[in-house]
Amino acid sequence: MLAFLQESSSQIPAWLQETEAWATIFQGFLTPILIATGGAFAWYKFFRQGEHERKLQPTISGVVGAQDGTIYLQARVFAENTGQVSVALNGGAAALQVSTRSKGDTDWALYSTERVFTIQGYVQPGETLTDQVWIEIPNNGKVAIKMELIVVTGGETAGWVTTEVVNLIARGDNAVTESEGS
């Protein structure tokens, strides 16, 4: 009974049967090419563009003031996760190093190292961590302060560093705007 309800293939025009055959051949040829192209694109996005890599953008901002022979440094540090994967911080291996330089010195003298981001364990994609540090430095001829924000990720020796130097001699606004590192 079912055979009577179906149309026979002789009622389909030959040109349409030929077109269908060519379309099937074309589809069979094109499908593996498109799958390979998609795989190559995925490989490029994942490995070559580093979509899986950890990416942090450390930033320093702050204000410096001096009074009664003391330099007051109020520093704010930021770490923004600009990548697409979360970044594990290495158990408090984030620090703000403050160095000073006196008139006539040829190198920086490390004054203090302050741990930052001690509470946070992870930085999620798009999240920005922030912390503040207050340091009082005796002003015995200091001409500049260097702040270095160092962030190390969990289980790795690689990390991110950003540096900002504040001139204490220059008159005017000594507000440190933003210093971005890599």
C-alpha positions as CSV (number, residue, x, y, z in Angstrom):
1,M,0.0,0.0,0.0
2,L,2.8,2.4,0.9
3,A,4.5,1.7,-2.5
4,F,1.4,3.1,-4.3
5,L,1.5,6.3,-2.4
6,Q,5.1,7.1,-3.2
7,E,6.0,8.7,-6.4
8,S,8.3,6.9,-8.7
9,S,11.7,8.3,-9.5
10,S,10.8,8.5,-13.2
11,Q,8.4,11.4,-12.5
12,I,11.3,13.6,-11.2
13,P,12.9,15.4,-14.1
14,A,16.4,14.3,-15.0
15,W,17.9,17.8,-14.6
16,L,16.6,17.9,-11.1
17,Q,18.1,14.5,-10.3
18,E,21.4,15.6,-11.7
19,T,21.3,18.9,-9.7
20,E,20.6,16.9,-6.5
21,A,23.5,14.6,-7.2
22,W,25.9,17.5,-7.8
23,A,24.7,19.2,-4.6
24,T,25.3,16.0,-2.6
25,I,28.9,15.8,-4.1
26,F,29.5,19.5,-3.4
27,Q,28.3,19.1,0.2
28,G,30.5,16.0,0.7
29,F,33.5,18.0,-0.6
30,L,32.8,21.2,1.2
31,T,31.9,19.8,4.7
32,P,35.5,18.6,5.6
33,I,37.0,21.8,4.3
34,L,34.7,23.9,6.5
35,I,35.4,21.7,9.5
36,A,39.2,22.0,9.0
37,T,38.8,25.8,8.6
38,G,36.8,26.0,11.9
39,G,39.5,24.0,13.6
40,A,42.3,26.2,12.3
41,F,40.4,29.3,13.5
42,A,39.8,27.8,16.9
43,W,43.5,26.9,17.2
44,Y,44.5,30.4,16.2
45,K,42.2,32.1,18.7
46,F,43.2,29.8,21.5
47,F,47.0,29.4,21.1
48,R,48.2,32.2,18.9
49,Q,46.1,35.0,20.4
50,G,46.6,33.7,23.9
51,E,42.9,33.4,25.0
52,H,43.9,30.9,27.6
53,E,46.8,33.0,29.0
54,R,46.7,34.8,32.3
55,K,46.7,38.6,31.8
56,L,46.9,41.1,34.6
57,Q,47.2,44.9,34.2
58,P,48.9,46.3,37.4
59,T,48.4,50.0,38.0
60,I,49.8,52.5,40.6
61,S,48.3,55.8,41.7
62,G,49.1,57.9,44.7
63,V,49.7,61.2,46.4
64,V,52.9,62.5,48.0
65,G,53.1,65.3,50.6
66,A,55.8,66.5,52.9
67,Q,55.6,68.2,56.3
68,D,57.9,68.6,59.4
69,G,60.7,66.6,57.8
70,T,58.6,63.6,56.8
71,I,57.4,62.5,53.4
72,Y,53.9,61.0,53.4
73,L,53.1,58.6,50.6
74,Q,49.5,57.4,50.0
75,A,49.6,54.8,47.3
76,R,46.7,52.9,45.7
77,V,47.5,49.8,43.7
78,F,45.3,48.0,41.3
79,A,45.4,44.7,39.4
80,E,42.9,44.2,36.6
81,N,42.4,40.8,35.0
82,T,42.2,41.7,31.3
83,G,42.3,38.0,30.2
84,Q,39.6,35.4,29.9
85,V,40.7,33.0,32.6
86,S,40.9,33.6,36.4
87,V,44.4,34.3,37.8
88,A,45.5,32.7,41.1
89,L,47.6,34.9,43.2
90,N,50.7,33.2,44.8
91,G,49.8,33.4,48.5
92,G,50.5,37.1,49.0
93,A,53.3,37.3,46.5
94,A,52.1,40.8,45.5
95,A,54.0,43.7,46.9
96,L,54.6,47.4,46.6
97,Q,58.3,48.2,46.8
98,V,59.2,51.8,47.7
99,S,62.7,53.0,47.1
100,T,64.1,56.5,47.6
101,R,66.9,58.5,46.1
102,S,68.8,61.3,47.7
103,K,70.7,64.1,46.0
104,G,73.9,62.8,44.4
105,D,73.0,59.1,44.6
106,T,73.5,57.0,41.6
107,D,71.1,54.2,42.6
108,W,67.9,53.6,44.4
109,A,67.8,52.6,48.1
110,L,65.0,50.2,49.0
111,Y,63.0,51.8,51.8
112,S,60.2,49.4,52.4
113,T,58.2,46.5,50.9
114,E,54.5,46.3,51.6
115,R,52.4,43.3,50.9
116,V,49.2,44.0,48.9
117,F,46.2,42.0,47.8
118,T,46.7,39.7,50.8
119,I,43.1,38.7,51.2
120,Q,42.3,37.9,47.6
121,G,43.3,34.5,46.3
122,Y,42.0,34.8,42.7
123,V,41.3,37.5,40.2
124,Q,38.3,36.7,38.0
125,P,38.1,37.9,34.4
126,G,37.1,41.5,34.3
127,E,37.7,42.0,38.0
128,T,39.9,44.7,39.4
129,L,41.6,44.3,42.8
130,T,42.5,47.4,44.7
131,D,44.6,48.1,47.9
132,Q,46.0,51.1,49.7
133,V,49.3,51.7,51.4
134,W,50.3,54.5,53.7
135,I,54.1,55.1,54.2
136,E,55.9,57.7,56.2
137,I,59.5,58.4,55.0
138,P,62.0,60.6,56.8
139,N,63.0,63.5,54.5
140,N,66.7,63.8,54.9
141,G,67.5,65.1,51.4
142,K,65.3,62.8,49.4
143,V,64.7,63.9,45.8
144,A,62.6,61.1,44.4
145,I,60.5,58.1,45.3
146,K,60.1,55.0,43.2
147,M,57.1,52.7,43.6
148,E,57.1,49.2,42.0
149,L,54.1,47.0,42.1
150,I,55.0,43.3,41.6
151,V,52.4,40.6,41.2
152,V,53.3,36.9,41.0
153,T,50.8,34.3,40.1
154,G,50.4,30.9,41.9
155,G,52.9,28.2,41.1
156,E,54.8,30.3,38.6
157,T,57.9,32.4,38.5
158,A,56.4,34.8,35.9
159,G,54.5,37.9,37.0
160,W,53.7,41.5,36.3
161,V,55.6,44.6,37.3
162,T,54.8,48.3,37.0
163,T,57.0,51.2,38.1
164,E,56.3,54.9,38.9
165,V,58.8,57.5,39.9
166,V,57.7,60.6,41.8
167,N,59.9,63.7,41.7
168,L,60.0,65.4,45.1
169,I,62.0,68.4,43.8
170,A,59.5,69.7,41.3
171,R,57.1,72.3,42.5
172,G,53.4,71.8,41.8
173,D,51.1,68.8,41.9
174,N,52.9,65.6,43.0
175,A,49.9,63.4,42.5
176,V,50.8,60.3,40.6
177,T,48.2,59.7,38.0
178,E,48.4,56.2,36.7
179,S,51.3,54.0,35.8
180,E,50.4,50.8,33.9
181,G,52.8,47.9,33.6
182,S,52.9,44.7,31.7
